Amino acid sequence: MAKRILFLLNRAPYGSSYALEAIESILVAGVFDQEVSVLFTGAGLYQLLSEQDGGAIGGRTVGKMLGALPEYGVTELFACRPSAERLGLTDANLCLPVTWLDYAEQRRLIGRQDVVTG
Amino acid sequence: MATLHLVNKPAAWEGCHPLLDAQDAVLLIEDGVYLAQQALSGATFYALEPDIRARGLSQRIHTNIRPASFDDFVGLVEGCQRVVTWSA
């Protein structure tokens, strides 16, 4: 029976391995047909910037890896609107379409999950 | 209690507090117990007692934050529907 798993990503890419590790976990969950959703919040929004080039520091490009999520059945991508306003980000800056949520909607999203992880 | 929020660093509180539901519980652990010195609101608050003692904060914990033992920690996890670990 599929579980409802929410990946709550609030860390910037590249400064640590958290972003890459979370993406790998998301892909695995997608392959195993779990009901996966992803919520980008706080510095996690920077994972979605469209101008990324991980090659510049000899690494993979996080934004490009995120682009593969739909192919793994992961299409429920949410982002925190208050965080975006704080960071001065809009749809135009992002490499992926997301559904913007305010705090009340994020609370409801969390309330529907079986598992919430980073 | 619906969701148990674990906060292990003061900076993690920024991500946690906007998403608190009144029926949720928050357990401050590790460096998160430094937050227990202030009046927090929005849910039921606990702070892990061994972490408080380790850091010499026993006399500085705000009244509306309840000390929790490791056993209480287990009880809180068992009593909730899901656990969210807030990181910073």
N, CA and C atoms of all chains as a GROMACS GRO file, in nm:
protein
  618
    1MET      N    1   0.089  -0.119   0.000
    1MET     CA    2   0.000   0.000   0.000
    1MET      C    3   0.092   0.123   0.000
    2ALA      N    4   0.073   0.210  -0.099
    2ALA     CA    5   0.163   0.325  -0.113
    2ALA      C    6   0.149   0.419   0.008
    3LYS      N    7   0.262   0.477   0.047
    3LYS     CA    8   0.259   0.572   0.159
    3LYS      C    9   0.264   0.714   0.103
    4ARG      N   10   0.204   0.806   0.175
    4ARG     CA   11   0.212   0.948   0.138
    4ARG      C   12   0.336   1.006   0.207
    5ILE      N   13   0.436   1.035   0.122
    5ILE     CA   14   0.564   1.085   0.174
    5ILE      C   15   0.586   1.228   0.125
    6LEU      N   16   0.616   1.318   0.218
    6LEU     CA   17   0.650   1.456   0.182
    6LEU      C   18   0.797   1.481   0.209
    7PHE      N   19   0.868   1.524   0.105
    7PHE     CA   20   1.008   1.564   0.122
    7PHE      C   21   1.009   1.716   0.143
    8LEU      N   22   1.047   1.759   0.260
    8LEU     CA   23   1.044   1.901   0.296
    8LEU      C   24   1.188   1.951   0.284
    9LEU      N   25   1.216   2.026   0.178
    9LEU     CA   26   1.355   2.064   0.147
    9LEU      C   27   1.377   2.210   0.181
   10ASN      N   28   1.461   2.236   0.284
   10ASN     CA   29   1.483   2.376   0.322
   10ASN      C   30   1.631   2.414   0.323
   11ARG      N   31   1.711   2.334   0.248
   11ARG     CA   32   1.854   2.368   0.247
   11ARG      C   33   1.900   2.407   0.107
   12ALA      N   34   1.994   2.502   0.103
   12ALA     CA   35   2.049   2.545  -0.027
   12ALA      C   36   2.131   2.431  -0.087
   13PRO      N   37   2.139   2.428  -0.223
   13PRO     CA   38   2.221   2.325  -0.287
   13PRO      C   39   2.369   2.358  -0.275
   14TYR      N   40   2.456   2.263  -0.304
   14TYR     CA   41   2.601   2.277  -0.322
   14TYR      C   42   2.679   2.299  -0.193
   15GLY      N   43   2.625   2.370  -0.093
   15GLY     CA   44   2.704   2.395   0.029
   15GLY      C   45   2.718   2.270   0.113
   16SER      N   46   2.628   2.173   0.087
   16SER     CA   47   2.636   2.045   0.159
   16SER      C   48   2.578   1.940   0.065
   17SER      N   49   2.579   1.815   0.110
   17SER     CA   50   2.528   1.708   0.022
   17SER      C   51   2.380   1.683   0.046
   18TYR      N   52   2.317   1.762   0.136
   18TYR     CA   53   2.178   1.735   0.173
   18TYR      C   54   2.086   1.734   0.050
   19ALA      N   55   2.105   1.836  -0.038
   19ALA     CA   56   2.013   1.848  -0.153
   19ALA      C   57   2.024   1.725  -0.243
   20LEU      N   58   2.147   1.686  -0.277
   20LEU     CA   59   2.166   1.570  -0.368
   20LEU      C   60   2.110   1.444  -0.305
   21GLU      N   61   2.138   1.428  -0.173
   21GLU     CA   62   2.091   1.305  -0.106
   21GLU      C   63   1.939   1.300  -0.103
   22ALA      N   64   1.876   1.416  -0.082
   22ALA     CA   65   1.729   1.418  -0.078
   22ALA      C   66   1.674   1.382  -0.215
   23ILE      N   67   1.734   1.435  -0.321
   23ILE     CA   68   1.684   1.407  -0.457
   23ILE      C   69   1.694   1.258  -0.486
   24GLU      N   70   1.804   1.196  -0.445
   24GLU     CA   71   1.818   1.051  -0.469
   24GLU      C   72   1.708   0.975  -0.395
   25SER      N   73   1.679   1.016  -0.272
   25SER     CA   74   1.572   0.949  -0.196
   25SER      C   75   1.437   0.968  -0.264
   26ILE      N   76   1.415   1.089  -0.319
   26ILE     CA   77   1.288   1.117  -0.387
   26ILE      C   78   1.274   1.026  -0.509
   27LEU      N   79   1.383   1.012  -0.585
   27LEU     CA   80   1.377   0.927  -0.706
   27LEU      C   81   1.347   0.783  -0.667
   28VAL      N   82   1.408   0.736  -0.560
   28VAL     CA   83   1.382   0.598  -0.515
   28VAL      C   84   1.235   0.583  -0.477
   29ALA      N   85   1.185   0.681  -0.399
   29ALA     CA   86   1.044   0.674  -0.357
   29ALA      C   87   0.953   0.674  -0.480
   30GLY      N   88   0.990   0.754  -0.580
   30GLY     CA   89   0.910   0.760  -0.702
   30GLY      C   90   0.911   0.626  -0.774
   31VAL      N   91   1.029   0.565  -0.785
   31VAL     CA   92   1.041   0.436  -0.855
   31VAL      C   93   0.955   0.331  -0.785
   32PHE      N   94   0.946   0.341  -0.652
   32PHE     CA   95   0.866   0.242  -0.578
   32PHE      C   96   0.721   0.288  -0.564
   33ASP      N   97   0.678   0.379  -0.655
   33ASP     CA   98   0.537   0.418  -0.665
   33ASP      C   99   0.476   0.463  -0.534
   34GLN      N  100   0.554   0.533  -0.452
   34GLN     CA  101   0.494   0.593  -0.332
   34GLN      C  102   0.426   0.723  -0.375
   35GLU      N  103   0.334   0.771  -0.290
   35GLU     CA  104   0.267   0.899  -0.323
   35GLU      C  105   0.358   1.011  -0.271
   36VAL      N  106   0.445   1.058  -0.361
   36VAL     CA  107   0.550   1.151  -0.319
   36VAL      C  108   0.511   1.295  -0.350
   37SER      N  109   0.534   1.385  -0.254
   37SER     CA  110   0.526   1.528  -0.285
   37SER      C  111   0.651   1.594  -0.226
   38VAL      N  112   0.686   1.708  -0.284
   38VAL     CA  113   0.806   1.780  -0.243
   38VAL      C  114   0.766   1.923  -0.212
   39LEU      N  115   0.816   1.974  -0.099
   39LEU     CA  116   0.790   2.114  -0.063
   39LEU      C  117   0.923   2.185  -0.046
   40PHE      N  118   0.947   2.283  -0.135
   40PHE     CA  119   1.068   2.364  -0.127
   40PHE      C  120   1.037   2.485  -0.039
   41THR      N  121   1.117   2.507   0.065
   41THR     CA  122   1.093   2.620   0.154
   41THR      C  123   1.225   2.679   0.201
   42GLY      N  124   1.222   2.805   0.242
   42GLY     CA  125   1.344   2.871   0.290
   42GLY      C  126   1.453   2.864   0.184
   43ALA      N  127   1.576   2.834   0.228
   43ALA     CA  128   1.690   2.830   0.135
   43ALA      C  129   1.672   2.716   0.034
   44GLY      N  130   1.580   2.623   0.060
   44GLY     CA  131   1.555   2.512  -0.034
   44GLY      C  132   1.508   2.562  -0.170
   45LEU      N  133   1.449   2.684  -0.170
   45LEU     CA  134   1.403   2.740  -0.298
   45LEU      C  135   1.519   2.760  -0.395
   46TYR      N  136   1.641   2.780  -0.339
   46TYR     CA  137   1.755   2.803  -0.429
   46TYR      C  138   1.787   2.680  -0.513
   47GLN      N  139   1.735   2.564  -0.473
   47GLN     CA  140   1.758   2.442  -0.555
   47GLN      C  141   1.689   2.454  -0.690
   48LEU      N  142   1.591   2.546  -0.698
   48LEU     CA  143   1.509   2.556  -0.819
   48LEU      C  144   1.555   2.665  -0.916
   49LEU      N  145   1.661   2.737  -0.878
   49LEU     CA  146   1.706   2.846  -0.966
   49LEU      C  147   1.745   2.791  -1.103
   50SER      N  148   1.711   2.868  -1.209
   50SER     CA  149   1.732   2.812  -1.343
   50SER      C  150   1.875   2.830  -1.394
   51GLU      N  151   1.954   2.918  -1.335
   51GLU     CA  152   2.085   2.946  -1.396
   51GLU      C  153   2.195   2.852  -1.344
   52GLN      N  154   2.162   2.745  -1.273
   52GLN     CA  155   2.265   2.665  -1.206
   52GLN      C  156   2.361   2.598  -1.305
   53ASP      N  157   2.488   2.581  -1.263
   53ASP     CA  158   2.587   2.504  -1.340
   53ASP      C  159   2.684   2.439  -1.242
   54GLY      N  160   2.646   2.324  -1.193
   54GLY     CA  161   2.728   2.255  -1.094
   54GLY      C  162   2.866   2.221  -1.146
   55GLY      N  163   2.878   2.212  -1.281
   55GLY     CA  164   3.007   2.179  -1.340
   55GLY      C  165   3.114   2.282  -1.304
   56ALA      N  166   3.071   2.407  -1.280
   56ALA     CA  167   3.167   2.513  -1.247
   56ALA      C  168   3.248   2.477  -1.124
   57ILE      N  169   3.190   2.393  -1.034
   57ILE     CA  170   3.266   2.351  -0.915
   57ILE      C  171   3.282   2.199  -0.917
   58GLY      N  172   3.284   2.146  -1.040
   58GLY     CA  173   3.315   2.004  -1.056
   58GLY      C  174   3.209   1.911  -1.004
   59GLY      N  175   3.081   1.960  -1.000
   59GLY     CA  176   2.975   1.873  -0.947
   59GLY      C  177   2.857   1.863  -1.041
   60ARG      N  178   2.752   1.796  -0.995
   60ARG     CA  179   2.631   1.781  -1.076
   60ARG      C  180   2.545   1.906  -1.059
   61THR      N  181   2.454   1.926  -1.151
   61THR     CA  182   2.365   2.043  -1.142
   61THR      C  183   2.233   2.000  -1.078
   62VAL      N  184   2.208   2.052  -0.957
   62VAL     CA  185   2.090   2.010  -0.879
   62VAL      C  186   1.961   2.039  -0.955
   63GLY      N  187   1.954   2.159  -1.015
   63GLY     CA  188   1.832   2.198  -1.087
   63GLY      C  189   1.800   2.099  -1.198
   64LYS      N  190   1.905   2.050  -1.268
   64LYS     CA  191   1.883   1.955  -1.379
   64LYS      C  192   1.830   1.822  -1.323
   65MET      N  193   1.886   1.778  -1.210
   65MET     CA  194   1.840   1.652  -1.148
   65MET      C  195   1.694   1.663  -1.109
   66LEU      N  196   1.657   1.781  -1.056
   66LEU     CA  197   1.516   1.800  -1.017
   66LEU      C  198   1.426   1.790  -1.139
   67GLY      N  199   1.480   1.831  -1.257
   67GLY     CA  200   1.402   1.826  -1.380
   67GLY      C  201   1.362   1.684  -1.416
   68ALA      N  202   1.436   1.585  -1.359
   68ALA     CA  203   1.406   1.444  -1.393
   68ALA      C  204   1.292   1.389  -1.309
   69LEU      N  205   1.252   1.461  -1.206
   69LEU     CA  206   1.152   1.406  -1.114
   69LEU      C  207   1.024   1.360  -1.183
   70PRO      N  208   0.966   1.441  -1.276
   70PRO     CA  209   0.841   1.395  -1.339
   70PRO      C  210   0.856   1.260  -1.408
   71GLU      N  211   0.975   1.234  -1.465
   71GLU     CA  212   0.993   1.103  -1.533
   71GLU      C  213   0.987   0.988  -1.433
   72TYR      N  214   1.007   1.018  -1.306
   72TYR     CA  215   1.001   0.914  -1.202
   72TYR      C  216   0.865   0.918  -1.132
   73GLY      N  217   0.770   0.988  -1.194
   73GLY     CA  218   0.636   0.990  -1.137
   73GLY      C  219   0.619   1.090  -1.025
   74VAL      N  220   0.718   1.176  -1.004
   74VAL     CA  221   0.707   1.274  -0.897
   74VAL      C  222   0.669   1.408  -0.959
   75THR      N  223   0.540   1.443  -0.946
   75THR     CA  224   0.492   1.564  -1.014
   75THR      C  225   0.435   1.664  -0.914
   76GLU      N  226   0.419   1.625  -0.788
   76GLU     CA  227   0.359   1.714  -0.688
   76GLU      C  228   0.471   1.800  -0.628
   77LEU      N  229   0.503   1.910  -0.696
   77LEU     CA  230   0.612   1.997  -0.650
   77LEU      C  231   0.552   2.126  -0.596
   78PHE      N  232   0.576   2.154  -0.468
   78PHE     CA  233   0.520   2.272  -0.402
   78PHE      C  234   0.633   2.364  -0.357
   79ALA      N  235   0.602   2.493  -0.345
   79ALA     CA  236   0.703   2.587  -0.296
   79ALA      C  237   0.636   2.688  -0.204
   80CYS      N  238   0.715   2.737  -0.107
   80CYS     CA  239   0.662   2.826  -0.004
   80CYS      C  240   0.660   2.969  -0.056
   81ARG      N  241   0.541   3.024  -0.068
   81ARG     CA  242   0.526   3.161  -0.120
   81ARG      C  243   0.591   3.266  -0.030
   82PRO      N  244   0.568   3.261   0.102
   82PRO     CA  245   0.635   3.361   0.187
   82PRO      C  246   0.788   3.357   0.176
   83SER      N  247   0.844   3.238   0.162
   83SER     CA  248   0.990   3.229   0.147
   83SER      C  249   1.032   3.295   0.016
   84ALA      N  250   0.955   3.269  -0.092
   84ALA     CA  251   0.990   3.326  -0.222
   84ALA      C  252   0.988   3.478  -0.215
   85GLU      N  253   0.886   3.531  -0.147
   85GLU     CA  254   0.878   3.678  -0.136
   85GLU      C  255   0.998   3.731  -0.059
   86ARG      N  256   1.035   3.657   0.049
   86ARG     CA  257   1.150   3.702   0.130
   86ARG      C  258   1.278   3.699   0.048
   87LEU      N  259   1.292   3.599  -0.039
   87LEU     CA  260   1.416   3.584  -0.116
   87LEU      C  261   1.409   3.658  -0.250
   88GLY      N  262   1.294   3.716  -0.282
   88GLY     CA  263   1.280   3.790  -0.407
   88GLY      C  264   1.279   3.699  -0.528
   89LEU      N  265   1.212   3.582  -0.515
   89LEU     CA  266   1.208   3.488  -0.627
   89LEU      C  267   1.066   3.478  -0.683
   90THR      N  268   1.056   3.461  -0.817
   90THR     CA  269   0.926   3.439  -0.879
   90THR      C  270   0.938   3.319  -0.974
   91ASP      N  271   0.825   3.282  -1.035
   91ASP     CA  272   0.824   3.172  -1.131
   91ASP      C  273   0.934   3.190  -1.236
   92ALA      N  274   0.957   3.316  -1.277
   92ALA     CA  275   1.052   3.344  -1.386
   92ALA      C  276   1.194   3.299  -1.350
   93ASN      N  277   1.224   3.289  -1.220
   93ASN     CA  278   1.360   3.251  -1.179
   93ASN      C  279   1.380   3.101  -1.170
   94LEU      N  280   1.272   3.026  -1.182
   94LEU     CA  281   1.281   2.883  -1.149
   94LEU      C  282   1.293   2.796  -1.275
   95CYS      N  283   1.355   2.682  -1.256
   95CYS     CA  284   1.378   2.590  -1.370
   95CYS      C  285   1.265   2.488  -1.383
   96LEU      N  286   1.169   2.493  -1.288
   96LEU     CA  287   1.062   2.393  -1.287
   96LEU      C  288   0.932   2.462  -1.248
   97PRO      N  289   0.818   2.418  -1.303
   97PRO     CA  290   0.690   2.473  -1.256
   97PRO      C  291   0.660   2.418  -1.117
   98VAL      N  292   0.616   2.508  -1.025
   98VAL     CA  293   0.579   2.463  -0.890
   98VAL      C  294   0.443   2.520  -0.855
   99THR      N  295   0.380   2.458  -0.755
   99THR     CA  296   0.254   2.512  -0.703
   99THR      C  297   0.289   2.592  -0.578
  100TRP      N  298   0.256   2.722  -0.576
  100TRP     CA  299   0.290   2.805  -0.461
  100TRP      C  300   0.189   2.784  -0.348
  101LEU      N  301   0.240   2.772  -0.225
  101LEU     CA  302   0.152   2.751  -0.110
  101LEU      C  303   0.181   2.855  -0.002
  102ASP      N  304   0.072   2.902   0.061
  102ASP     CA  305   0.096   2.986   0.180
  102ASP      C  306   0.104   2.894   0.302
  103TYR      N  307   0.127   2.950   0.420
  103TYR     CA  308   0.152   2.866   0.538
  103TYR      C  309   0.034   2.776   0.570
  104ALA      N  310  -0.089   2.829   0.559
  104ALA     CA  311  -0.206   2.747   0.592
  104ALA      C  312  -0.213   2.625   0.500
  105GLU      N  313  -0.186   2.647   0.370
  105GLU     CA  314  -0.190   2.535   0.275
  105GLU      C  315  -0.078   2.436   0.305
  106GLN      N  316   0.036   2.485   0.349
  106GLN     CA  317   0.149   2.395   0.382
  106GLN      C  318   0.112   2.311   0.505
  107ARG      N  319   0.042   2.372   0.600
  107ARG     CA  320   0.000   2.296   0.719
  107ARG      C  321  -0.094   2.182   0.678
  108ARG      N  322  -0.185   2.213   0.586
  108ARG     CA  323  -0.279   2.108   0.541
  108ARG      C  324  -0.205   1.999   0.467
  109LEU      N  325  -0.105   2.039   0.384
  109LEU     CA  326  -0.025   1.940   0.310
  109LEU      C  327   0.045   1.845   0.408
  110ILE      N  328   0.107   1.901   0.511
  110ILE     CA  329   0.176   1.818   0.611
  110ILE      C  330   0.076   1.726   0.680
  111GLY      N  331  -0.042   1.780   0.707
  111GLY     CA  332  -0.145   1.703   0.778
  111GLY      C  333  -0.195   1.582   0.699
  112ARG      N  334  -0.169   1.579   0.568
  112ARG     CA  335  -0.218   1.466   0.485
  112ARG      C  336  -0.111   1.357   0.473
  113GLN      N  337   0.007   1.378   0.531
  113GLN     CA  338   0.115   1.284   0.503
  113GLN      C  339   0.122   1.168   0.603
  114ASP      N  340   0.179   1.055   0.555
  114ASP     CA  341   0.215   0.948   0.647
  114ASP      C  342   0.356   0.973   0.701
  115VAL      N  343   0.443   1.021   0.613
  115VAL     CA  344   0.584   1.043   0.650
  115VAL      C  345   0.627   1.181   0.600
  116VAL      N  346   0.698   1.255   0.685
  116VAL     CA  347   0.758   1.381   0.639
  116VAL      C  348   0.908   1.368   0.664
  117THR      N  349   0.989   1.392   0.561
  117THR     CA  350   1.133   1.375   0.578
  117THR      C  351   1.205   1.486   0.505
  118GLY      N  352   1.337   1.494   0.532
  118GLY     CA  353   1.415   1.603   0.471
  118GLY      C  354   1.487   1.558   0.345
  119MET      N  355  -0.257   1.410   1.954
  119MET     CA  356  -0.170   1.516   1.900
  119MET      C  357  -0.130   1.473   1.759
  120ALA      N  358  -0.148   1.563   1.663
  120ALA     CA  359  -0.133   1.528   1.522
  120ALA      C  360   0.013   1.509   1.483
  121THR      N  361   0.088   1.621   1.483
  121THR     CA  362   0.227   1.613   1.436
  121THR      C  363   0.320   1.650   1.550
  122LEU      N  364   0.428   1.572   1.565
  122LEU     CA  365   0.534   1.605   1.660
  122LEU      C  366   0.648   1.669   1.583
  123HIS      N  367   0.684   1.793   1.620
  123HIS     CA  368   0.792   1.863   1.554
  123HIS      C  369   0.917   1.855   1.640
  124LEU      N  370   1.026   1.807   1.584
  124LEU     CA  371   1.154   1.803   1.657
  124LEU      C  372   1.240   1.920   1.608
  125VAL      N  373   1.290   1.998   1.704
  125VAL     CA  374   1.374   2.114   1.669
  125VAL      C  375   1.508   2.097   1.740
  126ASN      N  376   1.616   2.082   1.662
  126ASN     CA  377   1.745   2.053   1.727
  126ASN      C  378   1.846   2.166   1.715
  127LYS      N  379   1.801   2.280   1.660
  127LYS     CA  380   1.888   2.398   1.652
  127LYS      C  381   1.798   2.521   1.660
  128PRO      N  382   1.846   2.627   1.727
  128PRO     CA  383   1.762   2.749   1.733
  128PRO      C  384   1.717   2.795   1.594
  129ALA      N  385   1.807   2.788   1.495
  129ALA     CA  386   1.773   2.839   1.361
  129ALA      C  387   1.662   2.756   1.296
  130ALA      N  388   1.643   2.632   1.341
  130ALA     CA  389   1.539   2.548   1.280
  130ALA      C  390   1.400   2.598   1.318
  131TRP      N  391   1.392   2.680   1.422
  131TRP     CA  392   1.261   2.729   1.468
  131TRP      C  393   1.194   2.814   1.362
  132GLU      N  394   1.274   2.886   1.281
  132GLU     CA  395   1.216   2.974   1.179
  132GLU      C  396   1.132   2.896   1.080
  133GLY      N  397   1.180   2.774   1.044
  133GLY     CA  398   1.105   2.691   0.949
  133GLY      C  399   0.984   2.628   1.015
  134CYS      N  400   0.998   2.599   1.144
  134CYS     CA  401   0.893   2.524   1.215
  134CYS      C  402   0.773   2.609   1.251
  135HIS      N  403   0.795   2.726   1.313
  135HIS     CA  404   0.680   2.793   1.378
  135HIS      C  405   0.566   2.832   1.284
  136PRO      N  406   0.594   2.871   1.155
  136PRO     CA  407   0.479   2.906   1.071
  136PRO      C  408   0.390   2.786   1.037
  137LEU      N  409   0.443   2.664   1.055
  137LEU     CA  410   0.366   2.545   1.012
  137LEU      C  411   0.310   2.469   1.132
  138LEU      N  412   0.307   2.533   1.249
  138LEU     CA  413   0.254   2.466   1.369
  138LEU      C  414   0.103   2.469   1.368
  139ASP      N  415   0.045   2.357   1.413
  139ASP     CA  416  -0.099   2.350   1.431
  139ASP      C  417  -0.122   2.346   1.581
  140ALA      N  418  -0.232   2.406   1.628
  140ALA     CA  419  -0.255   2.417   1.773
  140ALA      C  420  -0.249   2.282   1.842
  141GLN      N  421  -0.291   2.174   1.775
  141GLN     CA  422  -0.294   2.042   1.840
  141GLN      C  423  -0.162   1.968   1.826
  142ASP      N  424  -0.061   2.034   1.766
  142ASP     CA  425   0.069   1.968   1.749
  142ASP      C  426   0.150   1.980   1.878
  143ALA      N  427   0.260   1.906   1.881
  143ALA     CA  428   0.356   1.919   1.992
  143ALA      C  429   0.493   1.949   1.933
  144VAL      N  430   0.572   2.024   2.007
  144VAL     CA  431   0.710   2.055   1.966
  144VAL      C  432   0.800   2.003   2.076
  145LEU      N  433   0.904   1.927   2.038
  145LEU     CA  434   1.003   1.881   2.135
  145LEU      C  435   1.137   1.943   2.097
  146LEU      N  436   1.189   2.026   2.188
  146LEU     CA  437   1.319   2.090   2.166
  146LEU      C  438   1.425   1.992   2.215
  147ILE      N  439   1.523   1.960   2.129
  147ILE     CA  440   1.630   1.867   2.167
  147ILE      C  441   1.765   1.928   2.130
  148GLU      N  442   1.872   1.868   2.187
  148GLU     CA  443   2.009   1.915   2.158
  148GLU      C  444   2.016   2.066   2.172
  149ASP      N  445   2.076   2.138   2.076
  149ASP     CA  446   2.086   2.284   2.091
  149ASP      C  447   1.950   2.353   2.082
  150GLY      N  448   1.848   2.281   2.038
  150GLY     CA  449   1.714   2.340   2.032
  150GLY      C  450   1.664   2.382   2.170
  151VAL      N  451   1.721   2.323   2.278
  151VAL     CA  452   1.672   2.357   2.412
  151VAL      C  453   1.704   2.502   2.448
  152TYR      N  454   1.801   2.565   2.376
  152TYR     CA  455   1.827   2.707   2.406
  152TYR      C  456   1.701   2.791   2.380
  153LEU      N  457   1.615   2.742   2.291
  153LEU     CA  458   1.490   2.813   2.261
  153LEU      C  459   1.394   2.811   2.381
  154ALA      N  460   1.417   2.716   2.473
  154ALA     CA  461   1.323   2.698   2.585
  154ALA      C  462   1.334   2.810   2.687
  155GLN      N  463   1.426   2.900   2.665
  155GLN     CA  464   1.441   3.013   2.758
  155GLN      C  465   1.340   3.123   2.728
  156GLN      N  466   1.268   3.109   2.615
  156GLN     CA  467   1.173   3.215   2.581
  156GLN      C  468   1.030   3.159   2.581
  157ALA      N  469   0.932   3.247   2.580
  157ALA     CA  470   0.791   3.206   2.583
  157ALA      C  471   0.750   3.169   2.441
  158LEU      N  472   0.747   3.042   2.409
  158LEU     CA  473   0.706   2.997   2.277
  158LEU      C  474   0.556   2.968   2.278
  159SER      N  475   0.491   2.984   2.160
  159SER     CA  476   0.346   2.960   2.158
  159SER      C  477   0.308   2.896   2.024
  160GLY      N  478   0.185   2.846   2.016
  160GLY     CA  479   0.133   2.792   1.890
  160GLY      C  480   0.112   2.642   1.894
  161ALA      N  481   0.165   2.576   2.003
  161ALA     CA  482   0.146   2.430   2.016
  161ALA      C  483   0.180   2.396   2.162
  162THR      N  484   0.194   2.267   2.192
  162THR     CA  485   0.237   2.225   2.325
  162THR      C  486   0.388   2.202   2.319
  163PHE      N  487   0.460   2.265   2.411
  163PHE     CA  488   0.606   2.263   2.403
  163PHE      C  489   0.671   2.177   2.511
  164TYR      N  490   0.770   2.097   2.467
  164TYR     CA  491   0.851   2.017   2.558
  164TYR      C  492   0.997   2.047   2.527
  165ALA      N  493   1.085   2.028   2.629
  165ALA     CA  494   1.229   2.037   2.604
  165ALA      C  495   1.294   1.918   2.671
  166LEU      N  496   1.389   1.856   2.602
  166LEU     CA  497   1.450   1.732   2.652
  166LEU      C  498   1.539   1.765   2.773
  167GLU      N  499   1.501   1.710   2.886
  167GLU     CA  500   1.560   1.745   3.015
  167GLU      C  501   1.711   1.716   3.023
  168PRO      N  502   1.758   1.602   2.973
  168PRO     CA  503   1.903   1.579   2.976
  168PRO      C  504   1.981   1.686   2.899
  169ASP      N  505   1.925   1.733   2.788
  169ASP     CA  506   1.993   1.839   2.712
  169ASP      C  507   1.992   1.971   2.789
  170ILE      N  508   1.883   1.994   2.863
  170ILE     CA  509   1.874   2.116   2.944
  170ILE      C  510   1.982   2.112   3.054
  171ARG      N  511   1.990   1.995   3.121
  171ARG     CA  512   2.086   1.983   3.233
  171ARG      C  513   2.228   1.995   3.182
  172ALA      N  514   2.254   1.928   3.065
  172ALA     CA  515   2.391   1.932   3.010
  172ALA      C  516   2.435   2.076   2.988
  173ARG      N  517   2.343   2.161   2.944
  173ARG     CA  518   2.379   2.298   2.905
  173ARG      C  519   2.362   2.400   3.018
  174GLY      N  520   2.326   2.350   3.139
  174GLY     CA  521   2.316   2.439   3.255
  174GLY      C  522   2.198   2.534   3.246
  175LEU      N  523   2.090   2.490   3.181
  175LEU     CA  524   1.976   2.579   3.157
  175LEU      C  525   1.859   2.554   3.252
  176SER      N  526   1.880   2.463   3.352
  176SER     CA  527   1.766   2.418   3.433
  176SER      C  528   1.688   2.534   3.495
  177GLN      N  529   1.760   2.640   3.538
  177GLN     CA  530   1.688   2.750   3.606
  177GLN      C  531   1.638   2.852   3.504
  178ARG      N  532   1.663   2.829   3.375
  178ARG     CA  533   1.630   2.933   3.276
  178ARG      C  534   1.518   2.892   3.181
  179ILE      N  535   1.449   2.783   3.212
  179ILE     CA  536   1.347   2.733   3.119
  179ILE      C  537   1.215   2.806   3.144
  180HIS      N  538   1.151   2.850   3.038
  180HIS     CA  539   1.026   2.925   3.053
  180HIS      C  540   0.917   2.832   3.107
  181THR      N  541   0.825   2.891   3.186
  181THR     CA  542   0.725   2.808   3.256
  181THR      C  543   0.636   2.729   3.160
  182ASN      N  544   0.607   2.780   3.041
  182ASN     CA  545   0.510   2.706   2.957
  182ASN      C  546   0.577   2.597   2.874
  183ILE      N  547   0.704   2.567   2.906
  183ILE     CA  548   0.773   2.459   2.834
  183ILE      C  549   0.801   2.346   2.933
  184ARG      N  550   0.751   2.227   2.899
  184ARG     CA  551   0.758   2.115   2.994
  184ARG      C  552   0.884   2.033   2.974
  185PRO      N  553   0.962   2.008   3.081
  185PRO     CA  554   1.076   1.920   3.067
  185PRO      C  555   1.029   1.779   3.030
  186ALA      N  556   1.104   1.713   2.941
  186ALA     CA  557   1.069   1.576   2.901
  186ALA      C  558   1.191   1.486   2.919
  187SER      N  559   1.165   1.365   2.970
  187SER     CA  560   1.273   1.267   2.983
  187SER      C  561   1.285   1.192   2.850
  188PHE      N  562   1.385   1.105   2.840
  188PHE     CA  563   1.397   1.022   2.719
  188PHE      C  564   1.273   0.933   2.704
  189ASP      N  565   1.221   0.883   2.817
  189ASP     CA  566   1.100   0.800   2.809
  189ASP      C  567   0.982   0.882   2.758
  190ASP      N  568   0.973   1.008   2.806
  190ASP     CA  569   0.865   1.094   2.756
  190ASP      C  570   0.880   1.112   2.605
  191PHE      N  571   1.005   1.125   2.559
  191PHE     CA  572   1.035   1.143   2.416
  191PHE      C  573   0.973   1.026   2.339
  192VAL      N  574   0.996   0.904   2.386
  192VAL     CA  575   0.942   0.784   2.319
  192VAL      C  576   0.789   0.792   2.317
  193GLY      N  577   0.731   0.831   2.431
  193GLY     CA  578   0.586   0.840   2.441
  193GLY      C  579   0.530   0.941   2.341
  194LEU      N  580   0.599   1.054   2.327
  194LEU     CA  581   0.553   1.158   2.233
  194LEU      C  582   0.556   1.104   2.089
  195VAL      N  583   0.662   1.032   2.056
  195VAL     CA  584   0.673   0.979   1.919
  195VAL      C  585   0.562   0.878   1.894
  196GLU      N  586   0.535   0.792   1.995
  196GLU     CA  587   0.431   0.690   1.978
  196GLU      C  588   0.293   0.754   1.970
  197GLY      N  589   0.276   0.869   2.038
  197GLY     CA  590   0.144   0.929   2.047
  197GLY      C  591   0.106   1.016   1.928
  198CYS      N  592   0.198   1.037   1.834
  198CYS     CA  593   0.165   1.130   1.724
  198CYS      C  594   0.143   1.053   1.595
  199GLN      N  595   0.083   1.123   1.496
  199GLN     CA  596   0.058   1.059   1.366
  199GLN      C  597   0.182   1.066   1.278
  200ARG      N  598   0.262   1.172   1.294
  200ARG     CA  599   0.383   1.183   1.212
  200ARG      C  600   0.482   1.273   1.283
  201VAL      N  601   0.610   1.254   1.251
  201VAL     CA  602   0.716   1.335   1.312
  201VAL      C  603   0.783   1.417   1.203
  202VAL      N  604   0.802   1.546   1.229
  202VAL     CA  605   0.877   1.630   1.135
  202VAL      C  606   1.004   1.675   1.206
  203THR      N  607   1.119   1.642   1.148
  203THR     CA  608   1.246   1.685   1.206
  203THR      C  609   1.293   1.810   1.134
  204TRP      N  610   1.296   1.922   1.210
  204TRP     CA  611   1.333   2.049   1.148
  204TRP      C  612   1.483   2.067   1.155
  205SER      N  613   1.542   2.098   1.043
  205SER     CA  614   1.688   2.117   1.040
  205SER      C  615   1.717   2.261   1.000
  206ALA      N  616   1.839   2.299   1.010
  206ALA     CA  617   1.873   2.438   0.970
  206ALA      C  618   2.001   2.433   0.887
   0.00000   0.00000   0.00000
